[in-house]
Amino acid sequence: MSLKESIKSNPGLKKFIHWMLVPTNEARPRLWVKLLINPFIHKKGKSSKIRRRVRMDVLPFNQFSLGENATIEDFCTINNGVGDVHIGNNTLIGMGNTIIGPITIGKDVIFAQNIVASALNHEYRDVTKPIYEQPILTAPIIVEDECWIAANAVITAGVTIGKHSVVAAGAVVTKSIPPYSIAVGNPAKVIKQYDFTKGEWVRV
């Protein structure tokens, strides 16, 4: 049994280790974790940038990687507390985004401003317990290469957005979107797809 599995199988030890890494009822790691552990575990590609005002709620027990020439702009929150976060080469994460793993964002992707992409949900069905005492549910989000996610969009858990797709401003993506599509609205619906035989975008 690995060290990670041993910790997970021992509730008391798991709680203590978590407290050592993150203050109680918080998501932000302790300063010593940021300075002494994260730089040696997580990957940051050549010429990538994380702006000074980014909140990095990044912990050592899940992965975080940022590709080459990628940028995370100010006022974003990146959280890998319940799942890995991977951001590809040449990808721009614009100002004010919230990204909660598990999530994989491909290369050459544009996230505009104030987007929420959260692969986390809270269980709520047991009415005898407060929601915060119920399990956390996760389902991975995948944003494939070359996508453009416009401002104020929301991407929910379990969604895949196919290659070179566009999600319009303010759209709420609750179901997967095929490659080479344009999706708008709440819930988001595909209104156009690229037709390779005609060489143009066509309405669906």
C-alpha positions as CSV (number, residue, x, y, z in Angstrom):
1,M,0.0,0.0,0.0
2,S,1.4,3.4,-1.0
3,L,1.8,6.3,1.4
4,K,-1.1,8.1,-0.2
5,E,-3.4,5.1,0.1
6,S,-2.3,4.6,3.7
7,I,-3.3,8.2,4.6
8,K,-6.6,7.9,2.8
9,S,-7.5,4.7,4.6
10,N,-6.9,6.3,8.1
11,P,-9.5,9.0,8.7
12,G,-7.6,10.4,11.8
13,L,-4.3,10.6,10.0
14,K,-6.0,12.0,6.8
15,K,-7.7,14.8,8.9
16,F,-4.4,15.7,10.6
17,I,-2.4,15.8,7.3
18,H,-5.1,18.0,5.7
19,W,-5.0,20.4,8.7
20,M,-1.2,20.6,8.3
21,L,-1.6,21.6,4.6
22,V,-4.8,23.8,4.8
23,P,-6.3,25.7,7.8
24,T,-9.6,24.4,9.0
25,N,-12.6,25.4,6.8
26,E,-10.4,27.1,4.2
27,A,-9.3,26.2,0.7
28,R,-6.0,28.2,0.6
29,P,-2.9,26.2,1.4
30,R,-0.6,27.2,4.3
31,L,2.3,29.5,3.4
32,W,4.9,26.8,4.0
33,V,3.1,24.5,1.5
34,K,3.2,27.3,-1.2
35,L,6.9,28.1,-0.6
36,L,8.5,24.7,0.2
37,I,6.4,22.0,-1.5
38,N,4.3,23.3,-4.4
39,P,7.3,24.6,-6.5
40,F,8.9,21.2,-6.5
41,I,5.7,19.2,-7.3
42,H,3.7,21.2,-9.8
43,K,4.8,21.9,-13.3
44,K,5.0,25.4,-14.9
45,G,6.1,25.5,-18.5
46,K,8.7,27.7,-20.1
47,S,7.6,31.3,-20.6
48,S,4.3,30.7,-18.8
49,K,3.0,33.4,-16.4
50,I,0.8,33.4,-13.3
51,R,0.0,37.0,-12.5
52,R,0.6,38.3,-9.0
53,R,-3.1,38.7,-8.0
54,V,-4.0,35.1,-8.9
55,R,-5.3,33.0,-6.0
56,M,-3.6,29.6,-6.2
57,D,-5.5,27.2,-4.0
58,V,-3.2,24.5,-5.2
59,L,-2.3,21.6,-2.9
60,P,0.4,18.9,-3.2
61,F,-1.9,15.8,-3.1
62,N,-3.4,16.6,-6.6
63,Q,-1.6,17.7,-9.7
64,F,-1.3,21.2,-11.3
65,S,0.4,21.9,-14.5
66,L,0.6,25.0,-16.7
67,G,1.9,24.6,-20.3
68,E,4.5,26.6,-22.1
69,N,3.6,30.2,-23.1
70,A,0.4,29.9,-21.1
71,T,-0.9,32.8,-18.9
72,I,-3.3,33.0,-15.9
73,E,-4.4,36.6,-15.6
74,D,-5.1,38.6,-12.4
75,F,-8.0,37.9,-10.0
76,C,-8.4,34.2,-11.1
77,T,-8.8,31.4,-8.6
78,I,-7.3,28.0,-9.4
79,N,-8.3,25.1,-7.1
80,N,-7.0,21.5,-7.3
81,G,-8.3,20.5,-3.9
82,V,-10.6,17.8,-5.2
83,G,-9.0,17.1,-8.6
84,D,-6.1,17.8,-10.9
85,V,-5.9,21.0,-13.0
86,H,-4.0,20.9,-16.3
87,I,-3.7,23.9,-18.6
88,G,-2.1,23.4,-22.0
89,N,0.5,25.3,-24.1
90,N,-0.4,28.8,-25.4
91,T,-3.6,29.0,-23.4
92,L,-4.9,32.2,-21.9
93,I,-7.0,32.2,-18.7
94,G,-8.4,35.7,-18.7
95,M,-9.1,37.9,-15.7
96,G,-11.5,36.8,-12.9
97,N,-11.9,33.2,-13.9
98,T,-12.6,30.4,-11.3
99,I,-11.3,27.0,-12.2
100,I,-12.0,24.0,-9.9
101,G,-10.6,20.6,-10.9
102,P,-10.6,17.9,-12.0
103,I,-10.3,19.8,-15.3
104,T,-8.1,19.6,-18.4
105,I,-7.8,22.6,-20.6
106,G,-6.1,21.9,-23.9
107,K,-3.6,24.0,-25.9
108,D,-4.3,27.3,-27.8
109,V,-7.5,27.8,-25.7
110,I,-8.9,31.3,-24.9
111,F,-10.9,31.8,-21.6
112,A,-12.2,35.3,-21.6
113,Q,-13.3,37.1,-18.3
114,N,-15.3,35.9,-15.3
115,I,-15.8,32.3,-16.4
116,V,-16.6,29.6,-13.8
117,A,-15.5,26.1,-14.7
118,S,-16.2,23.9,-11.7
119,A,-16.0,20.1,-11.8
120,L,-17.3,20.0,-8.2
121,N,-20.8,19.6,-6.9
122,H,-22.2,19.2,-3.4
123,E,-24.5,16.3,-2.5
124,Y,-27.8,17.6,-1.0
125,R,-30.4,14.8,-1.0
126,D,-30.1,13.8,2.6
127,V,-32.3,16.4,4.3
128,T,-31.3,15.3,7.8
129,K,-27.8,16.8,7.3
130,P,-26.6,20.3,6.3
131,I,-25.3,20.3,2.7
132,Y,-21.7,21.1,3.9
133,E,-21.7,17.8,5.8
134,Q,-22.6,15.7,2.8
135,P,-20.2,14.3,0.2
136,I,-18.5,16.3,-2.5
137,L,-19.1,15.0,-6.0
138,T,-16.8,15.5,-8.9
139,A,-16.9,14.8,-12.6
140,P,-14.1,15.9,-14.9
141,I,-14.3,18.8,-17.3
142,I,-12.4,18.6,-20.6
143,V,-11.9,21.7,-22.8
144,E,-10.2,20.5,-26.0
145,D,-7.6,22.4,-28.1
146,E,-8.4,25.7,-29.8
147,C,-11.6,26.5,-28.0
148,W,-12.8,30.0,-27.2
149,I,-14.9,30.4,-24.0
150,A,-16.5,33.9,-24.0
151,A,-17.0,36.1,-20.9
152,N,-19.3,35.1,-18.0
153,A,-19.8,31.5,-19.3
154,V,-20.4,28.7,-16.8
155,I,-19.0,25.2,-17.5
156,T,-20.5,22.5,-15.2
157,A,-19.1,19.2,-14.0
158,G,-18.8,16.3,-16.4
159,V,-18.8,18.4,-19.6
160,T,-16.5,18.0,-22.6
161,I,-16.2,20.9,-25.0
162,G,-14.9,19.6,-28.3
163,K,-12.0,21.0,-30.4
164,H,-12.2,24.5,-31.9
165,S,-15.6,25.2,-30.4
166,V,-17.0,28.5,-29.3
167,V,-19.1,29.0,-26.2
168,A,-20.9,32.4,-26.3
169,A,-20.9,35.0,-23.6
170,G,-23.1,34.1,-20.6
171,A,-23.8,30.5,-21.8
172,V,-24.3,27.8,-19.2
173,V,-22.8,24.6,-20.5
174,T,-24.6,21.6,-18.9
175,K,-24.0,19.0,-21.6
176,S,-21.0,18.1,-23.8
177,I,-20.5,20.1,-27.0
178,P,-19.1,18.4,-30.2
179,P,-16.0,19.6,-31.9
180,Y,-16.2,22.6,-34.3
181,S,-19.5,23.9,-32.8
182,I,-20.9,27.2,-31.6
183,A,-23.1,27.0,-28.4
184,V,-25.2,29.7,-26.9
185,G,-27.8,30.2,-24.2
186,N,-28.9,28.7,-20.8
187,P,-28.7,25.8,-21.0
188,A,-26.2,26.1,-23.9
189,K,-27.4,24.7,-27.3
190,V,-25.4,24.2,-30.4
191,I,-26.5,26.6,-33.1
192,K,-23.8,26.1,-35.7
193,Q,-21.2,23.5,-36.7
194,Y,-18.4,23.6,-39.2
195,D,-19.1,21.6,-42.4
196,F,-15.8,20.4,-43.8
197,T,-17.4,19.4,-47.1
198,K,-18.8,22.9,-47.6
199,G,-15.9,24.7,-45.9
200,E,-18.2,26.9,-43.9
201,W,-20.1,27.2,-40.6
202,V,-23.7,26.0,-41.0
203,R,-26.8,26.3,-38.8
204,V,-28.1,23.1,-37.2
